[in-house]
Amino acid sequence: GSRYSTLRQVTHDDITTWLAGRPARSRPQDASTLRGLFGTLKAERLIFANPARGVRVSRRNPSVPAPLPSHLLTAVAAAAKDNPALRVAVALAGVHALLPGQIRYLRLDQADLAARRLDPGGLDRPLDEFTASAISGYLAFRNQRWPATTSPYLLVTRKTAHTGQPVSEFWMTSLFR
């Protein structure tokens, strides 16, 4: 696209984000092709680092998480409609394929509702309507429940609202149960 003027600008996160948006059946071949392309460019000293190094896509232990199919996302979202924290976690995991640690550490400044952008750790992606609505609903709940919180993290609990710490792994696991 118009974002790059040279392949030297492509990052590991760019590749994993692009692969996550590809059809599941083509991801292994796409990843292999990118590894080959960037490996050749590095061997020819046309790029300094191979951004595709370490990217693996397989049925077992993929390094590129996949978003949920839309019918499953709809079913899970309906089940989570009464829990604002679960709804936002489902949106982040199901639509954006964020891992639990990425969701726990997602900061408020990484979710820009006005500009419709989500930037979990430098990935900078467009914010879809479902996720924007889930985040907006959660922020309303958060502001009502903990109006004085100064936590930089999107998700907070009664314990983390005033400590500046992210929610715990245990809380996240319990949320998805």
C-alpha positions as CSV (number, residue, x, y, z in Angstrom):
1,G,0.0,0.0,0.0
2,S,0.9,3.7,0.2
3,R,2.2,3.2,3.8
4,Y,5.6,1.9,2.7
5,S,8.1,3.3,0.3
6,T,10.5,0.3,0.8
7,L,10.3,-3.2,2.2
8,R,12.8,-2.2,4.9
9,Q,9.9,-0.4,6.6
10,V,7.9,-3.7,7.1
11,T,7.9,-4.9,10.7
12,H,7.2,-8.2,12.4
13,D,3.9,-6.8,13.8
14,D,2.9,-5.7,10.2
15,I,3.4,-9.3,9.0
16,T,1.5,-10.9,11.9
17,T,-1.3,-8.3,11.6
18,W,-1.6,-8.9,7.8
19,L,-1.5,-12.7,8.3
20,A,-4.2,-12.6,11.0
21,G,-6.5,-11.0,8.4
22,R,-5.9,-13.7,5.7
23,P,-8.2,-16.7,5.3
24,A,-7.2,-19.4,7.7
25,R,-6.6,-21.9,4.9
26,S,-4.0,-19.7,3.2
27,R,-2.1,-18.5,6.3
28,P,0.5,-21.2,6.4
29,Q,1.4,-20.8,2.7
30,D,1.3,-16.9,3.0
31,A,3.6,-17.1,6.1
32,S,6.0,-19.4,4.3
33,T,6.1,-17.1,1.2
34,L,6.8,-14.1,3.4
35,R,9.6,-15.9,5.2
36,G,11.1,-16.9,1.9
37,L,10.8,-13.4,0.4
38,F,12.3,-11.6,3.4
39,G,14.9,-14.3,3.9
40,T,16.1,-13.8,0.3
41,L,16.2,-10.0,0.7
42,K,18.3,-10.3,3.9
43,A,20.7,-12.8,2.3
44,E,21.1,-10.4,-0.6
45,R,21.7,-7.6,1.9
46,L,18.8,-5.6,0.6
47,I,17.2,-5.4,4.1
48,F,18.9,-5.4,7.5
49,A,16.6,-7.6,9.4
50,N,14.0,-10.3,8.4
51,P,10.7,-9.2,9.9
52,A,9.1,-12.6,9.0
53,R,11.7,-14.5,11.1
54,G,9.9,-16.5,13.8
55,V,6.5,-16.2,12.3
56,R,4.9,-19.6,12.2
57,V,1.3,-20.5,11.3
58,S,0.1,-24.0,11.9
59,R,-2.8,-25.8,13.5
60,R,-0.6,-26.3,16.6
61,N,1.0,-23.3,18.4
62,P,0.5,-20.6,15.8
63,S,2.4,-17.3,16.4
64,V,-0.4,-15.5,14.5
65,P,-3.7,-15.6,16.4
66,A,-6.8,-15.9,14.3
67,P,-10.0,-13.9,14.8
68,L,-13.3,-15.8,15.5
69,P,-15.6,-16.4,12.5
70,S,-18.5,-13.9,12.5
71,H,-21.2,-16.5,13.5
72,L,-19.2,-17.5,16.6
73,L,-18.4,-13.9,17.5
74,T,-22.1,-13.1,17.4
75,A,-23.0,-16.0,19.6
76,V,-20.3,-15.2,22.2
77,A,-21.1,-11.5,22.1
78,A,-24.8,-12.3,22.8
79,A,-23.8,-14.4,25.8
80,A,-21.6,-11.5,27.1
81,K,-24.1,-8.7,26.7
82,D,-24.7,-8.3,30.4
83,N,-21.1,-8.1,31.4
84,P,-19.3,-5.0,30.0
85,A,-15.8,-6.3,30.8
86,L,-16.5,-9.7,29.2
87,R,-18.0,-8.0,26.1
88,V,-14.9,-5.8,25.6
89,A,-12.6,-8.8,26.1
90,V,-14.6,-10.9,23.6
91,A,-14.3,-8.0,21.1
92,L,-10.6,-7.6,21.6
93,A,-9.9,-11.4,21.4
94,G,-12.6,-12.3,18.8
95,V,-12.2,-9.5,16.3
96,H,-8.7,-8.3,16.8
97,A,-7.2,-11.7,17.9
98,L,-5.5,-10.2,20.9
99,L,-4.0,-12.6,23.4
100,P,-5.0,-12.4,27.1
101,G,-1.8,-10.6,28.1
102,Q,-2.4,-8.0,25.4
103,I,-5.9,-7.4,26.6
104,R,-4.8,-7.2,30.3
105,Y,-2.1,-4.6,29.4
106,L,-4.2,-2.6,26.9
107,R,-4.0,1.1,28.0
108,L,-6.7,3.7,27.6
109,D,-4.5,5.7,25.2
110,Q,-4.2,2.6,22.9
111,A,-8.0,2.7,22.2
112,D,-8.8,5.9,20.3
113,L,-12.6,5.9,19.9
114,A,-12.7,9.3,18.3
115,A,-10.1,8.4,15.6
116,R,-11.5,4.8,15.4
117,R,-8.0,3.3,15.9
118,L,-6.8,0.5,18.2
119,D,-3.0,0.4,18.9
120,P,-2.2,-2.6,21.0
121,G,1.6,-2.5,21.3
122,G,2.3,-0.7,18.0
123,L,-0.1,-2.7,15.8
124,D,-2.3,0.3,14.9
125,R,-5.4,-1.1,13.3
126,P,-8.8,0.3,12.5
127,L,-11.4,0.0,15.2
128,D,-14.6,-1.7,14.0
129,E,-18.1,-0.8,15.2
130,F,-18.5,-3.9,17.4
131,T,-15.3,-3.3,19.3
132,A,-15.8,0.5,19.5
133,S,-19.3,-0.1,21.0
134,A,-18.0,-2.6,23.5
135,I,-15.2,-0.3,24.6
136,S,-17.6,2.7,24.8
137,G,-20.0,0.6,26.9
138,Y,-17.2,-0.6,29.2
139,L,-15.9,2.9,29.7
140,A,-19.4,4.1,30.7
141,F,-19.5,1.2,33.2
142,R,-16.0,1.9,34.4
143,N,-16.7,5.7,34.9
144,Q,-19.9,4.9,36.9
145,R,-18.3,2.2,39.0
146,W,-14.9,3.8,39.6
147,P,-15.2,7.6,38.8
148,A,-12.0,8.5,40.6
149,T,-9.8,5.8,39.0
150,T,-6.5,7.0,37.4
151,S,-5.5,3.5,36.1
152,P,-3.9,3.8,32.7
153,Y,-5.3,0.3,31.7
154,L,-8.7,-0.1,29.9
155,L,-9.8,-3.0,32.2
156,V,-9.9,-2.4,35.9
157,T,-11.2,-4.2,39.0
158,R,-12.0,-3.0,42.5
159,K,-8.4,-4.0,43.4
160,T,-6.7,-2.5,40.3
161,A,-8.8,0.7,39.9
162,H,-6.6,2.6,42.4
163,T,-3.3,0.8,42.1
164,G,-2.3,1.5,38.5
165,Q,-1.7,-2.3,38.0
166,P,-3.3,-4.3,35.1
167,V,-6.0,-6.9,35.9
168,S,-4.6,-10.2,37.1
169,E,-4.3,-13.4,35.0
170,F,-6.7,-15.0,37.5
171,W,-9.3,-12.3,37.0
172,M,-9.0,-12.7,33.2
173,T,-9.3,-16.4,33.3
174,S,-12.3,-16.1,35.6
175,L,-13.9,-13.6,33.3
176,F,-13.8,-16.0,30.4
177,R,-15.2,-18.9,32.4
